[in-house]
Amino acid sequence: MKRWLLAILLLTLTGCGVGVTETTGASLSAPPPDGSYNDTDVMFLQMAVPQHEQGIEMARLAEERATRADVRDLAAAIAATQSDELTEMKDWLAEWNQPVAYDPDPNAHAGHGGMHGSDPEVLEVLRNTPAGPDFDVRFLNLLTGHQHGAVELARMAEKDGRHPDAKALAGRIIKSRTAQIQQMGKYLNS
């Protein structure tokens, strides 16, 4: 069942839908006046915002329901780190006069690998899992898939982005989420 849940999560992370909604009127195709960022930077942040929000909520559920102290500690560290990153990303989007929300149309950015920022079904699975050892295993499996999605998103930004701070954030995400994935693998095997 662990592999099945992970497979479903990874498949759901392959649907894109990033862009700008018609209601905002903003366009990602217009270059920034100072050239300091590009469409990839904006798309990365717009996709990372809901991804971080979901990760924070997953972590908060684990802080409340996980039975293992190491899992609760990991969850607390993830919530703190991702909260700080979330604030930073929203600040950049506001500074760039870009909307925080991305276009939910799955065809909006079909050429960007099909990734999107979050999957509400993952949260429902965790919300419906009672506290106990089963929660710990389910959380670790789902968060592993979630963090794989974050790494893939960050790799795109690191490769094709322009803004130095956004690219640096992408590099930190790759490093920290990869380490978390490795740590969670050890927890699942212990």
Buried (B, 14 or more C-beta within 10 A) or exposed (E): EEEEBBEBBBEBBEEBBBBBBEEEEBEBEEEBEEEBBBBBBBBBBBBBBBBBBBBBBBBBBBBEBBEBEEBBEBBBEBBEBBBEBBEBBBEBBEEBEBBEBBBEBEEBBEEBEBBBBBBEEBBEBBEEBEEEEEBBBBBBBBBBBBBBBBBBBBBBBBEBBBBEEBBEBBBBBBEBBBEBBEBBEEBEEE
